[in-house]
Amino acid sequence: MAAYLISGDEALISLELTSLVDRLVGDNDRSMMVDDFDCAESSVSLASIADAITTMSLFIERKVVVIRHIHSLDAAQSDVLATAIDACIEETDLVMTITGRVPKVIADACKRAKTETIGAAVVNNHKERMEWVEARLIEAGFTYSADATRLITNWFGGDHARVAGLIATLTSAYGEGAKLSRSDIEVFLGEAGSVAPWDLTDAIDKGDATTALVMLHRMMKAGGSHPMQILALLANRYAQMMKIDGRGVRSGADAAAILGGKEFTARKVLEQYQRLGSAGVARANSLIASADLDLRGATDWEPELVMEVLIARLSRLAGTQPTGSRTRAYSR
């Protein structure tokens, strides 16, 4: 018996689940070998799940039982599943998925079964994203050009789920174990993926208008974000800077105590406030307020143009602050 628990983000769970089940099934007949249950469905039968886990197959030596969304089970159902896990036969490979907290009774049963936990969390750090993409390429057996990982990471941004589709396409086109050049990959990339909000705000903070505009368009198109949503994101960020204005904040810990949330995020807000100073933050808020009126019909500009102009102005503001502004902010 082998037992696995895949937890984390739903889109990435799907990737990990597909990869794991493919490995467990190998060259065998999937339709004969895999029993698949979804606890989120009202029609799911715990008796059928328990029977699948504890009963040998009449046709094959081993089988794989997949139980999705175990966080959807109530207390009584969790007890039934835990009992079944304890009774799982040696010939069964058990794979479970969860996006929430693992019920204690199931967690205890998983511990007794020496369950391997597979994390499927969204990776936000750019370096970790690259490592994640590289691991997927290695798993697929590819050898590839030095810049392939960076190319894929930058293109798909936070859309980790699309990497699986790309790898399947590359395998189909070039075969397993193929050596991939940059051009081999580029032809199958499709539309650029969405990006995380901080990809936009980080570019603005650096005064990099070109990158910020690219991030804006990816958020609106691939990410499906409405201009008003992005405006609200920006308004909240500069409002956070206003909260620490004039309060003698000198460290990320101090900023986090006022703003709440993680110290890393609060430190980034503080650092940008220190670059802009009070006057710069006030100017940024004025630009955002004007853009809000424009999006509500004050001008006949298209919403996309309103946001482009705003992002360009905010980026310019971040990149042209005089030394005096920074000094004044630090001295508060």
C-alpha positions as CSV (number, residue, x, y, z in Angstrom):
1,M,0.0,0.0,0.0
2,A,1.1,3.6,-0.8
3,A,-0.9,6.6,0.3
4,Y,-0.7,10.2,-0.9
5,L,-2.4,13.4,0.2
6,I,-2.2,16.3,-2.3
7,S,-3.0,19.6,-0.7
8,G,-2.9,23.3,-1.8
9,D,-4.3,25.3,-4.7
10,E,-7.0,23.6,-6.8
11,A,-5.4,24.2,-10.2
12,L,-2.0,22.9,-9.1
13,I,-3.6,19.9,-7.3
14,S,-4.9,18.9,-10.7
15,L,-1.4,19.0,-12.1
16,E,0.1,17.0,-9.3
17,L,-2.8,14.5,-9.3
18,T,-2.5,13.9,-13.1
19,S,1.3,13.4,-12.8
20,L,1.0,11.0,-9.8
21,V,-1.8,8.9,-11.2
22,D,0.0,8.6,-14.5
23,R,3.1,7.4,-12.7
24,L,1.2,4.9,-10.6
25,V,-0.8,3.5,-13.6
26,G,2.2,3.3,-15.9
27,D,1.5,1.2,-19.0
28,N,-1.6,-0.5,-17.5
29,D,-5.2,0.1,-18.5
30,R,-6.3,3.2,-16.6
31,S,-10.0,2.3,-17.0
32,M,-9.4,-1.0,-15.2
33,M,-7.0,0.2,-12.6
34,V,-8.4,3.5,-11.3
35,D,-11.4,4.1,-9.1
36,D,-12.1,7.9,-8.9
37,F,-14.4,9.5,-6.3
38,D,-15.3,13.2,-5.7
39,C,-16.4,14.0,-2.2
40,A,-17.8,17.3,-3.4
41,E,-20.6,15.5,-5.3
42,S,-23.8,15.0,-3.3
43,S,-24.1,11.5,-4.8
44,V,-20.8,10.2,-3.5
45,S,-21.1,7.0,-1.5
46,L,-18.7,6.5,1.4
47,A,-19.6,2.8,1.4
48,S,-18.4,2.6,-2.2
49,I,-15.2,4.4,-1.3
50,A,-14.5,2.1,1.6
51,D,-15.2,-0.9,-0.5
52,A,-12.8,0.3,-3.2
53,I,-10.0,0.9,-0.6
54,T,-10.4,-2.4,1.2
55,T,-11.3,-4.9,-1.6
56,M,-9.0,-6.5,-4.1
57,S,-9.7,-6.2,-7.8
58,L,-10.8,-9.3,-9.6
59,F,-8.9,-8.3,-12.8
60,I,-5.6,-6.7,-11.8
61,E,-3.0,-7.1,-9.2
62,R,-2.9,-3.5,-8.1
63,K,-5.3,-0.6,-8.3
64,V,-5.4,3.2,-7.6
65,V,-8.2,4.8,-5.6
66,V,-8.5,8.5,-6.1
67,I,-10.6,10.5,-3.5
68,R,-10.9,14.1,-4.4
69,H,-12.0,17.1,-2.1
70,I,-11.9,15.2,1.2
71,H,-12.4,18.6,2.9
72,S,-16.1,18.4,1.8
73,L,-16.8,15.5,4.1
74,D,-18.8,16.1,7.3
75,A,-17.7,14.6,10.7
76,A,-19.5,11.3,10.3
77,Q,-18.2,10.8,6.8
78,S,-14.7,11.7,7.9
79,D,-14.9,8.9,10.5
80,V,-15.9,6.4,7.8
81,L,-13.0,7.4,5.6
82,A,-10.5,7.3,8.4
83,T,-11.7,3.7,9.3
84,A,-11.3,2.7,5.6
85,I,-7.8,4.2,5.4
86,D,-6.8,2.1,8.5
87,A,-8.2,-1.0,6.7
88,C,-6.7,-0.2,3.2
89,I,-5.2,-3.3,1.7
90,E,-1.6,-3.7,0.4
91,E,-2.7,-3.9,-3.2
92,T,-4.3,-0.4,-3.2
93,D,-2.5,2.9,-3.9
94,L,-4.6,5.6,-2.3
95,V,-4.5,9.2,-3.5
96,M,-6.5,11.9,-1.8
97,T,-6.8,15.7,-2.5
98,I,-7.7,18.5,-0.3
99,T,-7.8,22.3,-0.5
100,G,-8.7,23.1,3.0
101,R,-7.8,21.9,6.5
102,V,-7.4,18.1,7.0
103,P,-10.0,16.8,9.5
104,K,-8.1,15.5,12.6
105,V,-9.5,12.0,12.3
106,I,-8.3,11.7,8.7
107,A,-5.0,13.4,9.5
108,D,-4.4,10.8,12.2
109,A,-5.3,7.9,9.9
110,C,-3.0,9.3,7.2
111,K,-0.2,9.4,9.8
112,R,-0.8,5.8,10.7
113,A,-0.7,4.9,7.0
114,K,2.6,6.8,6.5
115,T,0.9,9.0,3.9
116,E,3.2,11.1,1.7
117,T,2.0,14.7,1.6
118,I,2.5,16.5,-1.7
119,G,2.2,20.3,-1.6
120,A,0.5,22.0,-4.5
121,A,0.7,25.7,-3.4
122,V,0.8,28.6,-5.8
123,V,4.4,29.8,-6.0
124,N,4.7,33.6,-5.9
125,N,8.5,34.2,-5.7
126,H,10.0,34.5,-9.2
127,K,13.0,32.3,-8.4
128,E,10.7,29.6,-6.9
129,R,8.4,29.8,-10.0
130,M,11.4,29.1,-12.2
131,E,12.4,26.1,-10.0
132,W,8.9,24.8,-10.2
133,V,8.8,25.1,-14.0
134,E,12.2,23.5,-14.3
135,A,11.0,20.5,-12.1
136,R,8.1,20.0,-14.5
137,L,10.4,20.0,-17.5
138,I,12.8,17.5,-15.9
139,E,9.8,15.2,-14.9
140,A,8.8,15.2,-18.6
141,G,12.3,14.0,-19.6
142,F,13.2,17.0,-21.7
143,T,16.6,18.5,-22.2
144,Y,16.4,22.2,-23.1
145,S,18.2,25.4,-23.8
146,A,19.6,27.4,-20.9
147,D,16.9,30.1,-21.3
148,A,13.9,27.8,-21.6
149,T,12.9,27.9,-18.0
150,R,13.0,31.7,-17.8
151,L,11.1,32.0,-21.0
152,I,8.2,29.8,-19.8
153,T,8.2,31.4,-16.3
154,N,8.0,34.9,-17.6
155,W,5.4,34.1,-20.3
156,F,2.9,32.2,-18.1
157,G,3.5,34.2,-14.9
158,G,1.1,32.9,-12.3
159,D,-0.8,30.5,-14.6
160,H,0.9,27.4,-13.4
161,A,-1.9,25.2,-14.7
162,R,-1.0,26.1,-18.3
163,V,2.5,24.6,-17.9
164,A,1.0,21.1,-17.9
165,G,-0.8,21.8,-21.2
166,L,2.4,23.2,-22.7
167,I,4.4,20.1,-21.7
168,A,1.8,17.8,-23.1
169,T,1.9,19.7,-26.4
170,L,5.7,19.6,-26.5
171,T,5.7,15.9,-25.8
172,S,3.2,15.3,-28.6
173,A,5.1,17.5,-31.0
174,Y,8.7,16.4,-30.4
175,G,8.5,13.2,-28.4
176,E,9.6,12.2,-25.0
177,G,13.2,13.0,-24.1
178,A,13.5,15.6,-26.9
179,K,16.0,18.4,-26.8
180,L,14.1,21.7,-27.0
181,S,15.4,25.0,-28.3
182,R,13.9,28.4,-27.5
183,S,12.2,28.5,-30.9
184,D,10.8,24.9,-30.3
185,I,9.0,26.2,-27.2
186,E,8.0,29.7,-28.5
187,V,5.7,28.4,-31.2
188,F,3.5,26.7,-28.6
189,L,3.3,29.3,-25.9
190,G,0.0,30.9,-27.0
191,E,-1.3,34.0,-25.2
192,A,0.7,35.3,-22.3
193,G,-0.5,34.2,-18.9
194,S,-1.9,36.3,-16.1
195,V,0.4,37.8,-13.5
196,A,0.2,38.5,-9.8
197,P,-0.8,42.0,-8.6
198,W,2.7,42.6,-7.1
199,D,4.3,42.0,-10.6
200,L,2.5,45.3,-11.6
201,T,3.2,47.2,-8.4
202,D,6.8,46.1,-8.2
203,A,7.4,47.5,-11.8
204,I,5.7,50.8,-10.8
205,D,7.8,51.0,-7.7
206,K,10.9,50.7,-9.8
207,G,9.8,53.4,-12.2
208,D,9.8,50.8,-15.0
209,A,6.9,52.0,-17.1
210,T,7.5,49.6,-19.9
211,T,7.3,46.5,-17.7
212,A,4.4,48.0,-15.7
213,L,2.3,48.5,-18.9
214,V,3.0,44.9,-20.0
215,M,1.9,43.6,-16.6
216,L,-1.2,45.8,-16.8
217,H,-2.3,44.3,-20.1
218,R,-1.6,40.8,-18.9
219,M,-3.8,41.4,-15.9
220,M,-6.6,42.8,-18.0
221,K,-6.5,40.2,-20.8
222,A,-5.1,36.9,-19.5
223,G,-6.1,37.6,-15.9
224,G,-9.5,39.0,-16.7
225,S,-9.2,41.8,-14.3
226,H,-11.5,44.8,-14.8
227,P,-9.8,48.3,-14.9
228,M,-11.8,49.2,-11.8
229,Q,-10.4,46.2,-9.9
230,I,-6.8,47.2,-10.8
231,L,-7.6,50.8,-9.8
232,A,-8.8,49.6,-6.4
233,L,-5.6,47.6,-6.0
234,L,-3.5,50.7,-6.6
235,A,-5.7,52.9,-4.5
236,N,-5.4,50.5,-1.6
237,R,-1.6,50.4,-2.0
238,Y,-1.2,54.1,-1.8
239,A,-3.7,54.3,1.0
240,Q,-1.5,52.0,3.0
241,M,1.4,54.5,2.4
242,M,-0.8,57.3,3.8
243,K,-1.5,55.2,6.9
244,I,2.2,55.2,7.8
245,D,2.8,58.9,6.8
246,G,4.1,60.9,9.7
247,R,4.1,58.1,12.2
248,G,7.8,57.6,12.6
249,V,7.8,54.1,11.0
250,R,11.3,52.9,10.4
251,S,11.1,49.1,10.0
252,G,9.0,46.4,8.3
253,A,7.9,45.2,11.7
254,D,6.7,48.7,12.6
255,A,4.8,49.0,9.3
256,A,3.2,45.5,9.8
257,A,2.0,46.6,13.2
258,I,0.1,49.4,11.6
259,L,-1.0,47.8,8.3
260,G,-1.4,44.2,9.4
261,G,-0.5,41.3,7.2
262,K,3.0,40.0,6.6
263,E,6.1,41.9,7.5
264,F,7.6,41.4,4.0
265,T,4.6,43.0,2.3
266,A,4.5,45.9,4.8
267,R,8.2,46.5,4.3
268,K,7.7,46.9,0.6
269,V,5.0,49.5,1.2
270,L,7.3,51.3,3.7
271,E,10.2,51.3,1.2
272,Q,8.1,52.8,-1.5
273,Y,6.7,55.4,0.8
274,Q,10.3,56.4,1.8
275,R,11.2,56.8,-1.9
276,L,8.1,59.0,-2.6
277,G,7.8,61.0,0.5
278,S,4.5,62.6,1.6
279,A,4.3,64.8,-1.4
280,G,4.8,61.9,-3.8
281,V,2.2,59.7,-2.1
282,A,-0.3,62.6,-2.2
283,R,0.4,63.1,-5.9
284,A,-0.1,59.4,-6.6
285,N,-3.5,59.5,-4.8
286,S,-4.5,62.5,-6.8
287,L,-3.6,60.6,-10.1
288,I,-5.7,57.6,-8.9
289,A,-8.7,59.8,-8.0
290,S,-8.6,61.5,-11.5
291,A,-8.4,58.0,-13.2
292,D,-11.4,56.9,-11.1
293,L,-13.4,59.9,-12.5
294,D,-12.2,59.1,-16.0
295,L,-13.3,55.5,-15.7
296,R,-16.7,56.7,-14.6
297,G,-17.2,58.9,-17.7
298,A,-15.4,62.2,-17.0
299,T,-13.7,61.7,-20.3
300,D,-14.4,59.8,-23.5
301,W,-11.2,57.8,-23.2
302,E,-11.4,54.0,-23.4
303,P,-10.9,52.4,-20.0
304,E,-7.7,50.7,-21.2
305,L,-6.2,54.1,-22.2
306,V,-7.1,55.6,-18.8
307,M,-5.2,52.8,-17.1
308,E,-2.3,53.0,-19.4
309,V,-1.9,56.8,-18.7
310,L,-2.3,56.2,-15.0
311,I,0.4,53.4,-14.9
312,A,2.8,55.5,-16.9
313,R,2.3,58.5,-14.6
314,L,2.7,56.5,-11.4
315,S,5.9,54.8,-12.8
316,R,7.3,58.2,-13.8
317,L,6.5,59.5,-10.3
318,A,8.3,56.6,-8.7
319,G,11.3,57.0,-11.0
320,T,11.8,60.8,-10.7
321,Q,11.6,61.5,-6.9
322,P,14.3,63.9,-5.8
323,T,16.8,62.9,-3.1
324,G,15.2,65.5,-0.7
325,S,11.9,63.6,-0.7
326,R,13.6,60.4,0.3
327,T,15.6,62.1,3.0
328,R,12.5,63.8,4.5
329,A,10.7,60.5,4.6
330,Y,13.5,58.7,6.4
331,S,13.8,61.5,9.0
332,R,10.2,61.3,10.1
